[in-house]
Amino acid sequence: MSEAGGGRGCGSPVPQRAPWSLVAATAALCLVSATSVWTAGAAPMSREEKQKLGNQVLEMFDHAYGNYMEHAYPADELMPLTCRGRVRGQEPSRGDVDDALGKFSLTLIDSLDTLVVLNKTKEFEDAVRKVLRDVNLDNDVVVSVFETNIRVLGGLLGGHSLAIMLKEKGEYMQWYNDELLQMAKQLGYKLLPAFNTTSGLPYPRINLKFGIRKPEARTGTETDTCTACAGTLILEFAALSRFTGATIFEEYARKALDFLWEKRQRSSNLVGVTINIHTGDWVRKDSGVGAGIDSYYEYLLKAYVLLGDDSFLERFNTHYDAIMRYISQPPLLLDVHIHKPMLNARTWMDALLAFFPGLQVLKGDIRPAIETHEMLYQVIKKHNFLPEAFTTDFRVHWAQHPLRPEFAESTYFLYKATGDPYYLEVGKTLIENLNKYARVPCGFAAMKDVRTGSHEDRMDSFFLAEMFKYLYLLFADKEDIIFDIEDYIFTTEAHLLPLWLSTTNQSISKKNITSEYTELDDSNFDWTCPNTQILFPNDPLYAQSIREPLKNVVDKSCPRGIIRVEESFRSGAKPPLRARDFMATNPEHLEILKKMGVSLIHLKDGRVQLVQHAIQAASSIDAEDGLRFMQEMIELSSQQQKEQQLPPRAVQIVSHPFFGRVVLTAGPAQFGLDLSKHKETRGFVASSKPYNGCSELTNPEAVMGKIALIQRGQCMFAEKARNIQNAGAIGGIVIDDNEGSSSDTAPLFQMAGDGKDTDDIKIPMLFLFSKEGSIILDAIREYEEVEVLLSDKAKDRDPEMENEEQPSENDSQNQSAEQMTSISQEVDLVDQESPEESSLKSHPESLSPADTDNAASVSPSEQNSNPTENHETTSLDGECTDLDNQLQEQSETEEDSNPNVSWGEKVQPIDSILADWNEDIEAFEMMEKDEL
């Protein structure tokens, strides 16, 4: 979602209104009453074990928060691999991801109410004083309106809400006099100029100091914003209005929501991902519940709960009906076209949709929530974390994982609704994976690639704002929390706003405008308490019966319902032509293409280009077949390129004090021991002499039985490998001689041979860019003996070392400086993916282009591929080949002395396809406008 959708607690008081309107507000309470129905599905967890896990969450938070305060504050975020703060402008730009950073101590503000939820009231009081003393909201920085709203404005309001609660209790915060609220009001006025558009939709970015459209502002020229960016304001802005009495904030947020509602696609009741803020035209017409739209739906439902306005619930239910009709294909949630909702817009899902089961719990629709949550959990069990995007047959599409909290959030709400201890076990798995794979000496590091286990120098503020909050609440009993969580609603960033705001300063008109646009179906409002007995029969194994069919779906079979099979196919007609079977020399296939409106063009370079014009198809069903064929061809063409690649490798530092917690992404070699087929190589490292490794080593005794470090340059990679192998080295790591290079800012590449037979090279060889290599070199300087593991994927840490290194609960506050210290080398790890791909990591205002284009180019060699060798996501036979080892970096040969042959043109299927087929895309868009 924006950043995880949150949700309100079960059983919170709501404003008085018609009984049917109590649906969303009371659904969670009703479901809690059915707890006994679910408990037989899993063994109950003892109070002692829950407390132990809760204490473990507290220790993990202390590790993350303590390292931020020690090494990063007052910077916005902690860089956990290099133990320093990330300051905007001082690190290499990460594109849209950096729009959240405004030089306003983001992580501290985002963590305020988490401190109170975790019963750290003393730390909360200290943190508030630091915010009031140190934070400046008047910086000359261009920031995301959306991110600043949910993280900073929401953080200040959440902190204020709990500050006044603590003050009323009489022990803490007695000095507090609404200072956080005044800061929130100041920030609110700084954001208001963004709404200076004819539509009322805000500009996506604003300068904190200069606002919009001034030369100094460096913003105001944008034309597009995402739906979630414009529709995720009402909770924070309305709360600010009702706390302060200044109605202007709520008015602006309502106007933006009204405009989005009016611009929905009337026949499908869906909204697109991106909209023009001046004209209201949809720029991207695909629709789903993930990135770009997610929190728009969430805020409609929660605005009803917080503000007591029935029109928000009516809008939500209208959208929800469309979602369940078109997007929900249990257990999947697949994007569709808003004008043609029966057509899938892409064959992969993004991680942000993991919030949706939690929102379905608040809606009261438990069965699909259980199904989707279980599917996501199986993906996590396969990859340890939820990849940023994964295909419908559960392969990795984008491999990053920036420690997102959405899945933990949905786990918490499903447990609150069902009481099923199964979800406690899920939470336990999340805790174990975070500690095993993401924990580093200076905090928790995001995963750069879930397949290799490599890290990224990144710990986003939402990790502290949400992940620990939801995990702690999952295991906490009511007496473990110092206030009643049911009296608050969670924002999308999990900040807490009191429900009593619904009856405060109600000066905004509540005209119900929904009926002006649509005739509501009464079935939208059926999820009320009496229906829970019908929805959840008196079967103690009911939840388990829903989950069980999904247990093996990730590993053993394709999910059903991915592709809607046409009526003609169900009636016995031939199945549509699949991309994997297509042959450009087959006359029957060419006739089928023509029927589907697909034309074939032979290019001068020998490739064949396919272009679809739906209006030329024989029927609407044939047009749908044609579009699906084009989508399959795009996926297939991309996959065939990937099959030629060698995947990245991992260098894992396993000696003290790292114990396997630091994992570096390494490039492979086309020669030597293949780490994907043989056991990993483990050993201490030693620098070779000469360092370039281009002649016989003068220090063979130093590298004997060790992994040799060699500098790139002056000779071929294979020559270096032979020299260190002759000296007795068991492996080699080549470190780039281009100072400052990093796998995060430069694509990886694979080391090529020397054009001769390299079968004599028996040791593994890996390549590290300069900054990753410097981490090892600095570790040698500081700790002398450094042991590493060379492998195709990061391995589990040594349990004995882990036990020695893991602090007990009692000394979690007093970890030794040695354990809390990491390397001081300045390494700036940013995303290796394309800007479009990496921007998904934060929030939805920046997304990759839709994977739905209608043109494809296929080389002759690709046309006659064996179907068993081509793996697509839409096979009808129900069998899927696991492609987990086919990774997404493009490999090319390279000589050490010539950097031209590299992974530099890394496969970016969407971008390259869009570039190659731009004219066809424009033609398709023109055709779509003509049809409309």
N, C-alpha and C positions, 0 to 999 in steps of 0.2 A: 504494500500500500504505500501511500506516501511513505510512511515509515511504519509499518505495522499497524493495523487498525487496532484500536483498543476496544474496550467495552465497559458497560457499567456493571456494578456488582449486582448479584441476584437479590431481589427482594427490596430494592430501594424504594422509598416513598416517591410517588409521582403525583402530578397535579390531578385534581378531580376532572373527569371528562366522561363522555359516553362510554358504556361498557366495552363496545367493540374496539374502542381506541386504546384500551389498556393492553392490547396485544404485546407490543414490543417491550413495554415497561415492565410487564409482569411475567413474560415468558420464562425468564430465567428462574424466577421464584417458583413458578408452577413446576418446572422441571426438577428443581431441587427436591421437591416433595416426593418425587418418584425415585429417590436414591435407591431404595431397597430393590427396585426392579433390576438394577444393573450390577449389584455387588457380587453376584455369583460368577461373573465372567472372569474374574482374576482374584488371586489370593489377596486378602486385605493386607495393608502395610501397617506394621505396628507403630504406635505413637513414638517409640524410641527411634525407629529408623527414619520416620518423617522428621523428627527433631535433628537427627544427625545430618540428613540431607539439607535441611534448612540452615544449619550451622555451616555446612560446606558452602552454601550459596553466599552466606555472610563473609566467609573467609575469601572467597573468590572476588566478591565486590571490593573488599579491603585491598586485595592485591591490585586490582585495576584502578580503583580510585586513588589509593595511596601512591601508586607510581605516577599517575597523572599529576597529582599535587606536588610530588617531589621532583619530577623530571620535566614537566611540561608547563604547569601553571605559571603565568597567566595566559599561555597560548591557548588556542581553541581546542586543539586535540593533541593526544599523545602519539608519538611514533614509537611503538613498543620495541622494535628491533634495535633502534639506535638510541633509545632512552633519552629522547628530547622532544620538545614541543614542535608542532607543525604551525608555522606562522605564514599567513597568506603573503605571497610575494617573495618569500625567502626560500621556498622549495619549488621544484619544477611543477608547472601547472598540470593539474589533473582534469582540466576542462570544467564541465558543469558540476563535478563533484565538489569543487572548491567553492561553489556559490554559497555553501552553508557556512563558510568561515567569514566572520566579520570583525575579527580582532576584538571580540567581546567575551572571551573566556567561555566559549560555547559549552564545553563539557561540564564545567562547574554549574552553569545555569541549568543545563539539561538534567543534572543529577540531584537538584535540590530536594524535590519531593520523594525521590527514591531513598534518600537518607532517612526521612521520617518513616516511610513504610518499613524500612529495615530496622527501625527502632534506634537509630543513631541520632538522637535529638541534640546531643552536645555538638556533634560534628555538623549538624544542620545549622545550629545557631552560629557556629564559627564560619560556615560557608556563606550564610546570608551576610554577615559582616564583611567578608571579603568581597562579595558582589557589590555591596553598597560603597565600599572603599575604592575598589580597583577598576570596576567595569565601566567602560566608556562606550556609549551608544552613538557617538557623533563622529565616527571614523569615516575617512574618505575611502570607502570600500563599496564596490557593487556586490550586492547580495541577492539571493533568491528570496522573493516575497514569501513564497510558500514555505521554504525551509526556516526562514526567520520567524514566521508566524508560529509554526508548530513546535519549533525547538526553543526559541528564545522568548517570544511572547507567551507561549504556553508554559515554558519553564518558570517564568516570573510569576504568572498567575497561579500555577500549581504551588509554587513556593509560598506565595501570599496566602492561598487558601489554607495551607497547613500551618503557616505561621500564626494566623488568627485563631486557628483551632487550638494550638499549643498555648497561646496566650490566655485563652478562655479557661484552659485547664489549670493555669495558675503557677506552673513550675518554670517553664522555659519561655523565652521571647517576651518577657514582661516589658522590655524596653522598646519593643517593636511598635511603630506608628505608621503602618501602611507604606513604608518606604519602597518595598518591591512593587506595590501597586502603582506608585507614582512613576517608577521606572517603566513599568508596562504601559502606562498611559503615554509617556514620552515616546516610547517605541511605536505605539499605535499611531500617533500623529505622524511619525516619520514614514510609516507605510501608506498612509492615506493618499498621497499624491499618485501612487501607482494606479488608483482607480479612476484617474482622470481620462476616461475613454467614453466614447458615445454609447458603448454597449454596457458599461458598468463592470466588464471583466477587467481584472487588474493586469498591468504589465507584469511580465514574469520576473523582472529584476528592477532593483532600485538602488540608488546611491544613498547610504545612510546620512551623508552630510549634505549632498546637493540635490537629492530627490530625482526628478525625471526631466529629461529633455534639455537641461542646461548643458553647455559645452563641457563643463567640469563633471557632469553627472555620468557621462559615458554610457548612457542607457536612454531608453525611450524611443528607440528606432525599431524595436521588435514588433512583429505583427502576430505572432502565434504564442499560444500557451497551452498547457495540457489541461484536461478537464478537472483532474484532481487538484491541480495548482490553483485554479479559479474557484473550485467548489469545496475547498477544505479550509474555510476561514470562519464559518459561522459560530463554532463553539467558542473559539478564543475571542473573536470580536464581540460576540453577544455577551460573553462573560465580562469582558472589559467594560462594555456599556452598562451592564447591570451592577457591576462593582462600583463604578464611578458616577453613574447617572448621565454620562455623555452618550446620547443615543446614536450619534453619527456612525460609530463603528458597526453596530448591528445593522443599521440601515444599508451601509455599503455592502456588507457581506450578504444580506438578503437579496439585494438587487442583483448581485452576481449569480446567486443560485436561481433566481427567477429567470434570468436570461438563459442559463444553461437548460433549464426545464423547458422553456419555450422553444429552444433549438433542437430538442431531441428529435429523432426520426419518428414521425408520427405513426407509421404503419408497424414498426417493430418496437417502438418505445425504448430504443437503445440510444446511447450517446457515443460519439467517436472519441478518439484518444486526444487529438489536437484540434484546436479551434482558433480561427482568426479573431483577435480581440476587438477589431474594428468593425468587421462586416458580419461576424457570426457564422461564416462559412466553415464547414468541417474541412480541415486540412488533411487529417488522417481519419479515414472512415471505418477503420477496424474497431471492434468493441470487445471488451472482456471485463474481467474483474481484477486484473493485475495492474502492472505499472501503467501510470497515466490516467487511470480512472478510479482505482480502488477506493480511496478515502472519500471520493465524492459520494458514493453510495453509503459509506459508513456514516458520514456526517448528516445525511438526510435522516437516517433512523435516530441517531443520537441527538440531533437538533430537536426532534419531536420529544424525546425523553427529557432533555434539559429545559426546553423552552415551552413545552406544552402546546405547540401549534400543530393541530391535526393535519394541516396541508402537507407538512413534511413527511408524515407517516403515509399519507395517500400517495405521494410521489414515490417514496421508497417502495411501497408495495407494487405500484405500477411497474417500476423498473425491475423489481425482484421477479415478478411474474414473467417478464421478458427474459431475464437471465436464466431462469429455470426452464424456459421453453426452448431457448436457442443456444445458450452458452454452456449450460450444464449437460455434460454427456458422461454420467457417472462411470467411474469416479473422477473423470477429468473435467476441467473447465477450460474450454478452447475458444479463442477469439474468433469472431465471425464478422461479416460485413454488415454494417447497420442497414443498408438498403437491400441486401440479399442475405438475411440472417440464416438461411439454410446452408450457406457456404462457409466453410471454415476459412479463416484468414491466414492461419499459419499452423504448423504441425509441431509447435513447441510451446511450453508454458514457462512463465517467469516466476521467480521465487516469491515475489510480492503477493501473489494470490493466496499465499498460505494464511493470510489473515481471515479469509472468507469463511472457513468453518466456524471461527469464533463469532463472526457477525451473524451467521445462520443460527447459532445458539441463541443470540439475543432476539432474533426473529421468531424462534420457537420451532425451526425446521431442523430437527436433530438428525434424521436418517441420512440425508446427503452430507451433512457436516461430518458424521462419523466416516462415511465412505471416502470423502476427499482427504480428510485428515489421515486415514489409514494409508491411502495411496502415497501421500507425502512422507509418511513415516517409513514406508518401505524404501522409498528413494533415499532417505537419510541413512537407513541401515546399509544400503548398497554403497553409498559414497561418503559416509560419516557426517556429511553436512548436506544441506539442500543447495545444489548448484544454482547459480544465478538464473540459468535457464536450462531446461531439459526437455527432450523430445517426448513424443507420445509413446514411444517404446522405451522411455526412461534412460536414454543415453544422455551424456552431458552435451549441452549445446553451448553454454557459456560456463566456464569452469570455476569462476571466482565464487567466494562466499565471504562477504564482509561482516560476518557475525550477526546476521539479521535475526530479529526477535519474533517475527510474525508467527512462526510455527509454535514457539513456546506460548505465545498469547492464545492461540486457538486451543492448545493443550490445556491451558488453565481454565478457559471457559467451558470446555467440554467436561472437565472434571467437576467444575462448580455445578453444571447442569445435571450431571448423571451420578456423581459420586462413585464412578467406576474406578477402582484402584489401578486398572490398566493404565490410566493416564499418569498415575504417579510413577509407574515404571518407565513410561515414555520420558517423563521429566528427568528421571534418574539417568537415562541414556544420554540426554542432552548435556547434563552436568559432566558425565564421564568423558564424552567426546570433546567438550571444551577444554577440560583439564589435560586430556591426553594429546590432543592435536593442536590446540590454539594457544595454550598457555606458554608464555616465554618469561624470562627473568624480569622484564620490565612491564608486564601487563599481559594482555591477550592480543595476539596478532591475527588479522584477517587472513583467510586462506586465499592465496593467489590461484591455486589450482587444486581442487578437491581430489583429483586423481593422483597427483604426485605428493600431496601434503605440503607443498611449498608455501611459504608465508609472504605476506605483504606488510610493509611498514605502516600499518594503519589500525587504529582503534577508534571507530566512529563514536560520537557522543551518544547515539541512540542505544548503543550496547549497554551503557550504564543507566540510561533513562528507562529502558524497557526490559531488557533481558533479565536482569537480576530482580527487577520488580515482579515480573510474572513468575519466575522460578521460585522466588521466596514465598509469594502468595499461594503458589500451588501446594507447598508443603506446610504452610503455617496454619495453625488452628486460630480460632477467633481470639483466644486469649493471648496469642503471640503478637498481635498488632495493637498498638496503643490507641487506636481510634477505630470507629466503625467504617470500614471500607465501603459498606453498602450505602453510605450517605453521599457518595461521590460517583461521578461518571469519568471514565477514562477518555482522554482525547486520543487522536491517532498516534501521538508520541507518548501515550500512557501517562500524561499529566492529569492531575486530579482537580476536577471542578465540582464544587458542592451543588447538590441538587436543589437546595433552597433558592438558588438563583432563579428558578422558574417562577417564583412569585415576587421577585424583586424588580422594581423600576420597569414595570411592564408598560412602556409607553409606545411600543412598536405595534402598528396595526397588524392584526392577525387575519386579514381577509383570506378566505379560502379560495385561491385562484385555480386550484387543480381541476375542478369540475368544468372550468372553461375550456379545457383542452382534451379531456378524455372522459369517457363514461366508464366508471369504475366497476369492476367485477367484484361482487360481494365475496367471492371465494378468496380474494386477496386478504381478507381479514378474518379467516377462519382459525388462525392459530391462537386460540384462547385457552384458558385453563381447562375447561371441560373436555377439550379435544385430546388432552395428553393421554387419557386412558385409551382412546382409540388409536392414537398415533403410536403409543408405546404399550403394546399388549402386556399382560401380566405374565411375562416370560423372563425368568432370571437370566437367561442366556441370550436375550434379544440383541444387545450390543455386540456380543461376541459373534452372533450369527451374521451380523452385517459385515464385520471385519474379516471373518474367516475366508470368504472367497477372494479377498484381496491380498492374502498373506504372501502368495507366490507370484502375484501378477507382474512384479518388477523383474523377476529373474527368469520366469518360465514361459510367459505367454504375453501376447499382445492384448491390450485392453479392448474390450468390445465397445462399440458405440463411437469409435473415433471417426469413422466415415459413415455418413447416413446412406445406406444402400437404397437405391431408387426402387420404386414400386415395380418397375419393369424387371429389375434383377430378381426381386423376390418372387415374381410370377414365373420365373424359369428362363428368362431371356439370357443371352450371353453376358457375362460380366464385362464392364467397360475395359478398354485397353489400358494396361498399366505401363508406366514409364519404363520399368525394368525389362518389359517384353518387347519394347518398340524397336523396329528395325527399319531404317530409312529406305532399304531396298525391297521391302515387302509391299507389294501393291495393295493387299488387303488392309494393311496398317495405314497406308496413305489415304485410302478411301475412308477409313474410320476417322482419321484426322480431319478430313474435309467435312465430314458430317458434324464434327464437334466444333467447327469454325476455326480450326487450326491450319495455318498455311505453312509450307516448308520452303525455306530459301537456302540455296547452296551458296556459301561464301567463297571468296577467292582463296582463302587460306585452307580450304578443304573441310571446314566445319559446316554444320547444318544449323541454321537458325529457325526456330519455331516461333510463330506469332499467332496469338488467338484474337479473333474479333467475334465476340459472342453473338452479335446480330447476324452473323453469317452462318450460325449453327442451324441444324435442321429443326431443333426444338429446344425448349428451355432446359429439358433434362440433358440433352446433348451438350448444351452450353455449360451446364454445371460439370458434366464429365470432362469437358475441355479444360475448364479452369483447374479442376482437380489434377488432370494430366499434367498441366503446366507446372503446378506446385510440386508434383512428384518429380518432374524432370529437373527442376531447380535443385531439389534436395539430392537427387541421384547424381547430378553433375558435380555438385559440391562434395558429395561423399566419395566419389571416385577419385577426386583430387586428394582427399585426405588419406585414402588407402595407400598412397605412394609415400607417405611421410614416416619419418621416425619421430617418436614422441619425445618430449623433454624428459630429463632425468632429474634426480634429486641428490643433493649433497647435504647430509644431515650431521650436525655437530653433536656428538654423543658423549663427549667427556665433560667433566666438571667445569663450570657450573651450569652447562647447557642441558646435558642429559637428554639430548634429542629434541629439544624444544625449538631450535633454530634450524629451519630447512630452507636451503637455497636452490633456486631453479637453475639447472645446468643444461647445456646443450650436449647432445650425444655425438658419437663419432661413427663413421661408416665402416670402421675397422675395429679390431680388438674384441674383447669379451663383450657379448651382448647381455646387458644387465636384465633385460626382460625375459631371458631364457635361462639365466644362471643365477645362482645365489648371489646376493649382494657382496660387495667387497668392503671389509672394515679394517681400518688401520690408522696409525698415527701419521701425521703429515710431516714432511721435511722438504725444505727448499733445495733444489738441485743447483749444482755449480758445474759449469756456468748456468746462470738462471734461465737463459733462453733454451737450454737443452739441445743445442745444435751441434754439439761435439761430444766426445767421450767424457763422461762425468769425472770430475776430479775429487768428488766426495762420495764414492760409492758406498762407503761404510755408513754414511749418514742416511742414505735412502734405502739401504738394504732392508727388505721386509716392511717397508713403509710406502705410503702414497706420496709420490713426488709432486711438488709444486713447480710448475714451469711457466715462464713468461712467453706470451705469444710473440712471434716475429722472427725474421731472419732465416727461417727454414721451414720445411714442410712439417705438418702435424705428425705424419707417420714417422719421419726421421726423429722427432723428439721422443715419440713413443718407443722406438727401438733403442735409443740411447739410455733411457731410464730403465727399460726392461733388462738391458744388458747389465745394468748396475745393480739389479736385484729388486727393483721396485715392484710392488704388487698392484700398482695402479698409478694413474697420473691425472692431475688437474691442471689444465692450461688456463692461465689467467690473462685476460685481455690487457694489452699494453696501452690501450687508448684510455687515458685517465678520465674518470667520471662516467664511463659507459655503464649501463645497467640494463638488465633484462626487462625492466619496467618501462624504460624510455626507448630502447632499441630492441627490435624483434630478435629472438634467439636464432641461432643457425647451427647446422650440424657440421662437424669437422670431416672433410673429405680426405681420401687417401692421396697417394702421390702418383697415381696412374700405374703403379706396379702392383704385383701380387703382395697383399698385406696379410696373408694367412699366417705369417710368422709372428705377428703381433698377437699375443695371448692375453694381455692385461687390459682392463677397462680404462678408457680415456674419456674424460668429461671436460667441458669448457665452461668457465665462469667469466662473466663480464667483470670489469674493474671493481665496481663497488661491492658486488657479492664476494669477489676474491679478497677484497680488503678486510671483510669481516673475519675471514680465516687468518689472514696475515696479522691483524690486530690481536686476535685471540692468541696467536703464538707469542707475540711480544708480551702479552699480559700474563699468560698462563704457561708458557714454554711448551708443555706437551698438550697437543690438541688431537683428539681422535675423531675421525669422521667415518660416515657410512655412505658408500656410493651405491645407489640402487635406482630401480625404475620408479619407486614410490616410497615415500617416507614410511619407516617402520615404527611399530609401537615402541615406547620407551622401555628401558630396562626396569622391571618392577622393583628390584632391590635398590637401584639408584633412586627411583622415584620415591620409595619409602624413606630413604635417607634424606632426600631433598625436600619432601613435602612437610610443611610445618604442621604441628598439632594444632588443634582448635584453640588451646590455651595460649600458644605463642604466635597465633596468627597476626597479632598486632606488633610482635617484636621479631619479625624475621631479620636474620642477619643481613648486614649490608652486602656481604658477599653473595647471598642468594638473591638479593634484589638488584644486583648490578648486572648490566649487560655490557656489550662492547660500546665504546664511545665513538667508534668510527661513524662519520656522518654518511649515511646511506639513504637516499631518497627513493623509496620503493613506491612506484605508482603503477597503474594498470597497464598491462601489456596489450590489452585488447584495444580495439578501435574506440575513438571517442563515443561513437554511438553505442557500442556495447558496454563500455565502462560506465557510462552515465546512468545506467539502470541501477547501479549499486546504491545510489543514495535515495533518490526519489523520482517520481515519474515525470518531471517536467522535461526531461531529455531522454529520448528513447531511440532505439534503433529503428530504421525504416521497416515497415511491415514486410513480412516475408510472403508477399502475395502477388508478386508481379506476374505478368502474363506473356513473358517471352523467355526463350531459353535457347542456348547454343550448345550443340553437342558435336564433339569431334567424331570422325568416322570410327576411330578405335573404340569409342564408347558405345556405339550403336549396337554392336553384336556381343555385348557383355553377357556372360553366363548369368542367368537370373539368380542362381544360388550364390553368386559372388557380389551381387548388388543388394544392399540392405536398405530398404525404405521403411517408412513408418506406417504405411497404409496397406500392408498385405492382408488379404482376405482369408488366408488359410489359418490364421491364428498363431502362426509360429514366428518368433523373432530371433534373430541372431544377435548375440550380445556383442556390441561394438565398443565396449568400454575402453579397449586398448587402442582404438583409432582416435588419436588426439587431433587437436585442431590447429597446430602450428604447421605452416608449410615448410618443407625441407628442400634445400637445394645444395648442390655440392659447392665446396669452397676450398681454395688453397689458402694456407695460412698467410702467405705473403700478399694475398689479394682478397680484400673483403667484399668483392662484388658479388660473390656467390654465397648467399646467406638465406636465413629464414626471413629476410627483410620483407619479402612480399608474402607475408603470412596470409594464409587463406582467410579471407573475410567474405564469405559467400554473398551476404546481402549487399555489401557495398559494391563489390566487383560486378555483381549482376546488375545492380541499378545503373552503374556507369556504362556497362556494355549495351544495355537495352533501354536506354533513356527514351529514345524515340518511340519505342514500342509501348513503353509505359504511358507516355503522353497520349499516344493514340488510344490506348485503353481507357484513360481517364476521359478523353473527349467522347468516346463511345458511351461511357457510363453516364455522362451528363446528357447525352442525346436521349438515352433511354429514360432518364428521369424527367 
